[in-house]
Amino acid sequence: MKELNLIKDVANTGSFQELKALVEPVGIYTANASFREKFEDIPDVKSYKDSNNMPGQGKPQEGRYIAACIPCPKEVEEILHKALYRLGR
């Protein structure tokens, strides 16, 4: 995004929230609340994973399976709304 002149220089010392605020206006979204957080840390996803055996081999297959079994987590729904708004829908 920097090379496309869509964002300015990013300081390595900035907070996650500062970086998130910088890149969201150009269409980069994340459900994470920190640099260390993972998608699997979303409460609904974590709860499902902790209570069920995950079939398949690898995160893409796990993600597909979880997505088919639980409602869309609110954190993901918020991202989808932001993306649709950005696309004018």
Buried (B, 14 or more C-beta within 10 A) or exposed (E): EEEEEEBEEEEEEEEBEEBBEBBBEEEEBBBBEEEEEEBBBBEBBBEBBEEEEBEEEEEEEBBEBBEEEEEEBEBBEEBEEEEEEEEEE
